[in-house]
Amino acid sequence: MAADYAGVRMTLVTPTIASLRPYEPGKPAEEVAAELGIADAVKLASNENPLGPSPLAVEAMKRALTDVHRYPDARAHRLRERLAARHGVGMPEVLTGNGSNELLELVVRTFCTARHHVVFGEPSFVVYRMTCLAQGVPFSAVPLRDETHDLEAMAAAVTPQTRVMFIANPNNPTGTHVGRAALQNLLKSLPPEVIVVVDEAYVDYADASDYPDAMGLRGLRDRLIVLRTFSKIYGLAALRVGYAVGPAELLDYINRVRAPFNVGTLGQVAASAALDDRSHIDTSRLVNRDQRARLVVELSRFGLRVVPSQANFLYVDFGQAVEPLYERLLGLGVIIRPFGSLPMCARITVGTAGDNDRLLEALGEVLR
């Protein structure tokens, strides 16, 4: 896109910005239901907790409503204090963000220029690629192997210019994970100047015996940042609260770039309260485990290939173009997540038993 001023042709945006496509979220359930004229639609597209937020978080927000005329605590002191105690680190080693999404962007903005290089898997969380393109930072998108991060290939992609490596574990959209031994070997083998960011948005759903909690691996290298979010199992996606745990020096630099008041008051108090509701977390994890196993069996009976998942969603290979199936499911009030770059695959969030009943009934009709 260009503009013409006094006969001088000027580019309006950088080529990388011009090449970007806006992030496409899952279609809102309310919009689908209104279009169809039905009471409700089932949204299984955005990996939200179908049980909703903790009642403790809801009550905390109600109490805080009378203070919304005040700016939030710019340092998120109380929440960071709670998180530091939870993970056994100092407060300077914790930084909050407007969802972990913002923290991913801040890492690239803080540490990378066009002279640097970033490594991540493909397909993985689309924000890694979008952020690098937006900032004009070269990157290597290393293909997955068996729908899982190929850590050996990612290590081989590192160059003297590599500043950051992103690893989603479990991975989005495939739901797969890298094991403890493989991640340990990677962390020990990479050059010390590389900042490794382990994105653990779905960590609370992982139950594989070899799943590595990256918080426990921080002693293996100095430049390791672990990201978590309150958007998934805590059920606070609308409030946009995420956090990073990492070396105080690195987080101090990121904090200089971070916008003031990036996490609102309601998000801070809700997240703090949600940390105390172990019952809600345990129930959410149990429902997801049982319904995830159920969906693997039932979807496989349709002849679909379902990738084993450690998250709250399933990556499904339909063996045919997904877009027409997606549109027909929409017409039945069921929303899943197709991907333009993966035309035969879709991601399906694990819902409640009732949600999944509607999904399976609709899929049965569509696939017939």
N, C-alpha and C positions, 0 to 999 in steps of 0.2 A: 504494500500500500504506500502511495507516495503523494506528496502535495507539491504544488507549483507556486513559488513565491518569486515575483519579479523576474520570471523567466528562468529561475534556478530550480532544478528538480531536486527535491529533498525527500529522503526516506522518512516516513512517519514513525515506524518502529523498526527494531532490529530484525534481521531475517529469522532468528530463532523464535522471537515472539510471534511473528507473522505465521510461522509454521505450526504454532501450537493450536490444539483444539481444546475448548473449555472442558473441564471435568464434567462428566455426565452422571449425576446421581440417580439412584433408583427412583422410579416414578412414585409420587405420593399415593398412598392407599386411598385417601379421601378423594383425590382427583379421579382415580379410576372408578371408585364406587359411584361418584356423582355422574360420570359419563355413562355408566351402565344403568343407572337408576336402581341400584341395589343398596341394601343396608350397609354393607361393609365389604371391603376387599382384603385379601391376605397379602401382606408385603413380606416377601422372603428374598429381598434383593440387597439389603444394606448391612447385614450381619449385626442387627440390633438384638438386645436381650428381649425376648418376647414376654418375659415376666414383668418388665418395666423396672422402675427404680426402687431402691430400698425405701420402705416406709419411714425409716429414720431420716433419710435424705429429704424426703418430701416435707416432713415436719420442720426440719432445720431451715428449709427454704421459706416456709410460711412465716417462721419467726423473724427471718431476715428481710421480709418484704417491706417493712416500714422504713428500712434504711437505704432503699435503692436511690434516694436522692443524693447520697454520698458516693464519692468515687470509691472503688474497691481498694483494698490493701495492695499497693503496687508490688510489694515483695511477697505477697501470699504467705506471710510469716507463719500463721497457725498451721496451714496445710503443709507447708514445707517442714515444719517442726514435727508434725505427725509422721510424714513420710520418711524423714531422716531416722526417727526412732524405729519405724517399721523395718527399715532396711539396715539398721545398724551403721549409719554413716553420719558425717557431720552435715549441718545445714548448708554450708557452702558447696556441698557435693550434690545438692538437689536444686533443680530449676523447673518451674512450672511453665506451661505453654497453653496456647489456645488450641487444645487438642495436641496430640503428638505430631499431627500434621504440621503445625507451625514450627515445632522444634526441628523437624526434618529440613524445612526450608531455611531455618536460621543456621543450621550447621553448614550448609552450602554457602550461604551468604557470608558467614563469618570467616570461613577458612579457605574458600576457593576463589580463584580468579580464572580468567581465560588461559592462564599459563599452567593451571593444574589439571587434575584428572580424577574422575570418580568411577568406581566399579560397583555394579549391582547385578542381580539376577534378572532373567527375563523369561516368562512373565512374572512380575512381582508387583508390589504396590506402585501404581502409576505415578505417584507424586515424586518418586526418585527421578524418573525421567523428566517430568514436567519442570521440576525445580532446576535441574541442570540446564535444560534448554532455555528457560527463562533468564538464567544468570549467564548464559553463554559459556558454560563450563564443559569441556570435552568429557565424554564418558564411554565406558565399555559396558554394554548390556550383554551379560554372559548367559547363553541359553541354559535352561534347566536340564538336568539329566534325570529321566524317570520322574518328571514333575517335581523334582527336588533341587535345591541349590547345589550346584557342582562346585564345591569349595576349592577343589584342586584347580579347576579351570579358572575360577575367580582369582586365586592366588597368582596363577600364571599370567593373568591380564594386568597385574600390577606393574607399573612403570616407575621410573624415578620421579615422574611428575604426579603420581597418585597421592592424593591427600586424604580421600575419604572412601570407605567401603561400607555399603548398606547391606545388611542381612536381615530379612524378615523371617522370624522364627517363632511360631509357625508362619508359613508363607501365605500371602494373599495374592492370587486367588486360588491356589492349589490346595491349601490346607496341610501341606506336608511339612516335615521338620527335618533339621539336621541333628544328628546325634551328638552326645557329649564328647566322645573321643575326637570326632572330626572337627568340631568347633574348637576344642582345646588345641589341637594341632595347628589349626589355622591361626589362632590368636598368638601362639608362640612363634610361628614361622614368618609372619609378615614383618616387613621393615618397621622399625620403631616409629618412623615419622607418619605412618598411615593411621588415621583415626578410624577405628572400627565402630560403627553404629549398629547395635543389635536392636531391632524393632520388635518388641514383644507385646504387640497390641492384644494378641490372643493367648497369652501365656496362661491365663487362669483356666482355660479349657483343655490344656495339654495334659495328658495322663500316660504317655508312653514311658516305659521304664528307663529309656535312655535319653529322655528329653532334658536338655541342659538349661537350668535357670541361669541366665547370663549374669545375674547379680552375684552369684557365687564364683564367677570366673574373673572378677575384676583384678585379682592378684596376678593374672597371667600376662598382662600388659598395661602400660601406663595409659595409653590413649584408647580407652574403651568407654563408650557411652551407651547406656541401656535406656531405651524408651519404653514407657508404659502409658496407658490411657484409662480414663474412667468411662469411655464411650461404649465399651463392650459389656463385660460381665456385670459391671456396676450399674449399667442401664442409664447413664447420664449423657447420652450422645448429644442432646440438644444444648447442653451447657458448655461443651467444648473445653474439657479439662484434661490435659496430659502432663507428663513430667519426665524429666531426664535425671538419671543418676550417673555421675561421672567425675573425673578429676576436677577439683575446684578451679584450677587454672583455666581449663577449657571452658567450663561453665561461666566463669567470670567474663571471658571474651564474648560468649554468646549473649550474656546478659546485657552487654553494652549495645547490642544490636536490637534486642527485644523491645517491642513497643511498650510504653508504660500502660498499666492497667489492662494487660492482655487477657487476664482471667477475671471474670466478673465476680461480684460478691456472692451471688447465688451459687455459682459454680464452686467457689471455694468452700462455702459452708456445707453444701450438699456432699462434696467429695470427702470432706473431713468426717461427716456423719456416716457416710457409706462405708468407710473403713471399719467402723464398729459393728456393722451388721453382718456377722459371720453366717447367720442363718440364711440370709438372702443369697449370699455368695454360694453357700453349700447347696442350697436348693436349685439355684440357677445351673450350677455345674452338673448336678445329678440329672436334672431334666434334659440338659443338652446331651449328656452321655447316653442316656437311654434312647432319646429320640434320634440322635445321630446314628446309633447302631440300627435302629428300626428302619430309617430311611435308606441306609446302605443296602439292606436286604430287599426292601420293597422296590427301590429303583433298579436294582440289579435284575429283578424279576421281569422288568420291562425290556430287558436286553440292553440296558445302558451300562456304560463303563463308569464306575464311581471310584474316584481316587480316595484311598484311605486318608482320613482327616484328623488333625489334632486341634481343630478350631471349632467354631460354631457355625460352620457352613460346609458344603460339599461341592467339589469340582466335578462336573458331570460331562462326559463325552457322549453326545447323542448320536454320533455317527452320521449325522445329516445336518443340513443348514438349520441353525437354531432360531434365526430371526422369525420365520413363519410360525414356528411353534410358540415362541415368546408372544407373538401377537395374538394367537388363538387362546393362549392361557390368560392373557390380559382380558380378552372378551369373556372369560369365565370368572374374572375377579381374582386371579392369582398372579402375583408379580414376582418374577425371578430376574436374574441379572445376566444378560448376554454380553459378549465382548466383541466389538467389531474386528479386533485383531485375531480372535480365536473363533472363527465362524461356526464351528461345530460343537463348541463347548459353552457351558453356562455355569454360573455359581448360584447355589441355592442355600439360603440361610436355613438353619435348623429352627423350626418354630415349636409351638406347643403341640400337644397331641391333636387338638382340634385343627390348628393351622395345617398340620401335616396331613390330616385326613382330607382336607379340601384340596391340597396340592395333589395327592395321589389320585383322588377321584377325577380331578381336572386333567391330569396327565394321562390317565387311562382313556378318557374320552378323546383327547387330542391325538394320542399315539395310535388309537384304533383307526 
